[in-house]
Amino acid sequence: MKEQYYLDNAATTWPKPESVYTHMDQFFRNYGVNPGRAGHEMAVEAERMITETRRMLADFFNHQGDPHRVVFTQNATDSLNMALFGLIKPDDHVITTRLEHNSVTRPTNHMARDMNVGVTHIQRDTQGYVDPEDFRKAITPKTKVIVVNHASNVLGCVQDIAAIGKIAREAGVLFVLDTCQTAGVLDLDMQKNCIDVLTFTGHKGLFGPMGIGGMVVSENVDITPSRVGGTGVDSIAPYQPDVYPFRLEAGTVSVPGIAGLHAAQKWFADLGKQQDGVEDGASHKALCSAALKAVEAREVEHIEKLADAFRSMDGVKVYGPEKGQPRVSTLSINVHDLPADQVGTMLDADHYVCVRAGLHCAPWVHEDQGTVEQNGTVRFSPGYFADDEDIQQAVEGIKDIAEG
């Protein structure tokens, strides 16, 4: 029997690949110095690793422009704040959805209150999907940005970003995508999906540590810096440099965090090499695309097993996509009329199952779902490293609670 059965990967993936732990430790011990601030060997090696990580992530997301437009931040919330406040001006109009995490909802709420920004919130259907045509209908002459989360962190539904991106591009509106629940799980293509700014966090599907995130900024976009300061280059200049990444990276970046992303990118590539049909000498993008198919297949298999089991139980309510609809490995349920946090505590205390219970920083999803009264939902999110024992333990735990 395991000490714990971890099914909370929508919050943070755990465990990470062993190579991530090892590389972070070794790199920080040997080259944990300030990159770009000195010419000695240690600083040069730190900068080389960071530059290589930018290039790998640019390939990973199929950004075909300058890799230096891969900008590192603290996390996706940091990235979204920088992108939204750096693109949207007073009296502009922004379109988003009622499925968003507070990392989008709160910045746009502040803009509406403090900057007279118009905000349109697209409704979704009962499974959590938005109609791309609703975005076209909502566009006005003042619309500057469409911002959408690719997959809901509550329901797991995956939106049709290709259609949304095309509508935005045709209208001359910038498309900002929140990939917190899909980066490292689904194959993301900035060119194909007309994504102008892609924001990501490192500690979820990208298998990096906490405290590192970023965004990829297309060549046609310039984000106004929301913070300025030291860059290590052009120090005599009185203002923040215009050139990327220094335009948006002020101060020392997280060398250990980037080292973790660096190792994780190589892990994805190695996983891709193990897949059938991958040619020798394949590009980083091709290798990672093959790896992501394997990751997605395993995670969806896990979540479908849970969904099938929960739907068969009396007193268990399953929310979100029906079987076969586009989704990630995130599933929300409630048991009878029990508060969600009570169920989460019982799973942890009695069955050693780690889940997230509550409103998941996405209160409007719960308002529309009618789950606020139960303090939200109980969210299961098995990851790539989950196994059948984890799934079975979760099923038995909910069965015991439902029958108790």
Secondary structure, DSSP 8 states (H G I E B T S, - for coil): --S-EE-BTTT---S--HHHHHHHHHHHHHH-S-TTS--SHHHHHHHHHHHHHHHHHHHHTT--S-GGGEEEESSHHHHHHHHHHHH--TT-EEEEETT--HHHHHHHHHHHHHS--EEEEE---TTS---HHHHHHH--TTEEEEEEESB-TTT-BB--HHHHHHHHHHHT-EEEEE-TTTBTTB---TTTTT-SEEEEESSSTT---TT-EEEEE-TT-----S-----SSSTT-SS--SSTTTTT--S---HHHHHHHHHHHHHHHHHHHTSTT--TT--HHHHHHHHHHHHHHHHHHHHHHHHHHHHTSTTEEEES--TTSSB-S-EEEEETT--HHHHHHHHHHHH-EE-EEE-TT-HHHHHHHT-GGGTSEEEEB--TT--HHHHHHHHHHHHHHHH-
